[in-house]
Amino acid sequence: MAAGGGSPHAVEEEQAGLRTALSGLTTRGRSFLAAGVAASVCAYALGQPDLLRVGLLLAVLPPACAVVLHRTRYRVAGSRRLSPARVPAGSEARVRLRMDNVSRMPTGLLMLQDRVPYVLGPRPRFVLDRVEAGGRREVSYRVRSDLRGRYPLGPLQLRLADPFGMCELTRSFSTQDTLTVVPRTEPLPPVRLTGEAAGYGDGRQRSPALAGEDDVIPRGYRHGDDLRRVHWRSTARYGELMVRREEQPQRARCTVLLDTRSGAYQGAGPDSAFEWAVSGAASALMHVLERGFSVRLLTDTGSSVPADGSGGFAGATQDSADSAGLMMETLAVVEHSDEAGLSRAYDVLRGGNEGLLIAFFGDLDDEQAAVAARMRQRSGVALAFVLSSETWAQSGAVDRAGHRLQLLRDAGWTALEARPGVPLAELWRRAGQERTATGPAAWHGGTGSTVAGASGGWS
């Protein structure tokens, strides 16, 4: 709050600042001002000079405090540090606030207030008595949300007060931070779903490296090359020592499909069927990423994350931690879609061999169950968790969609119904047991085709 110069614009700013300062009078300041005016009027009417002096003192003190506070040249820098910036739903994050007095004079009473959404808890407030010149103060608070999403923190507000409590001025910093609350995940047990699917699980194939001179078939010998890689036929042909191309393992692929249709779920809140499906998709993503899969998240809208040049699969061109963060942040803000069916997701899946397919479906009518069944045609191993609104809306209700689960099973899916209160880890273990009981032959049923490749599985 700098004092005005000689220009008209500076004078207008000074007047506006004074008006702001006077409008910041507290209840105590307004009471003193009113009492002073009343005492002055009574003293004038009754001819009491002593009462007039008291009245003038009471009336002048609040505006004088406002002017002094307005002209106080505090230079205070504020910063915020969020640790961690991404937390699962139901977990706490710590927010640290730091105030630095960069002026040459100590501050008076400072009151800090950070703006947070009501979902994260009450608005934190702190009182700093005095910050010496060049000094700093640090305070912290915790935030927690049971609902996933992105929540803005800030801006930080600084309230200045005079020593008598007559006036308070509020100044806001411009910086804001974002807390990302991702879905809860639960560890899944290591199960093995064996089958004949190329390019996933333990049956990984090996493919040539796809970058650099090492891809040339064959290439010239270099100092340090293993002599066991010498390609004698090419050596005799070219007249110089040649070695075979290098190979690297081909990463297993997995698609996690999340049904977000608004008509497929009922209810809302942390314990709703849709939130269970989102949390289940997050748990499956983390599970397969930790096991070296190249993964993508697909929704019924046909959009996949990440959408890069590798066909939408993460892990092959990105670090696993970056891939996990990108998909978890997507799940943090995913909402219901207006799609009527699963046709867009089917169009994406029928484009090639997707390896492992893990799907979380809401309500399926006969038409959408048939579309979901056809998704199995190009997949090696297909695992479906179906959430029925009837069982989630009424605890203990009888599921009437058993024949739709059977449609998926006839097409080669391992289809399980997800009921309230049943953890995904238990369903995951049950899926492994059912897959072991049915054997590899069951994975060729319903599609009329066989997926050729190396025998393997996943865990």
Beta strands, then each sheet from edge to edge (+ up, - down):
strand 1: 76-83
strand 2: 86-88
strand 3: 92-101
strand 4: 109-114
strand 5: 125-128
strand 6: 136-144
strand 7: 149-153
strand 8: 156-161
strand 9: 168-172
strand 10: 177-182
strand 11: 195-196
strand 12: 206-208
strand 13: 219-220
strand 14: 242-243
strand 15: 247-249
strand 16: 253-258
strand 17: 294-299
strand 18: 304-305
strand 19: 355-361
strand 20: 379-386
strand 21: 414-417
strand 22: 455-456
sheet 1: 1+ 3- 6+
sheet 2: 2+ 10+ 7-
sheet 3: 5+ 4- 8+ 9-
sheet 4: 11+ 22-
sheet 5: 12+ 15-
sheet 6: 13+ 14-
sheet 7: 18+ 17- 16- 19- 20- 21-
end
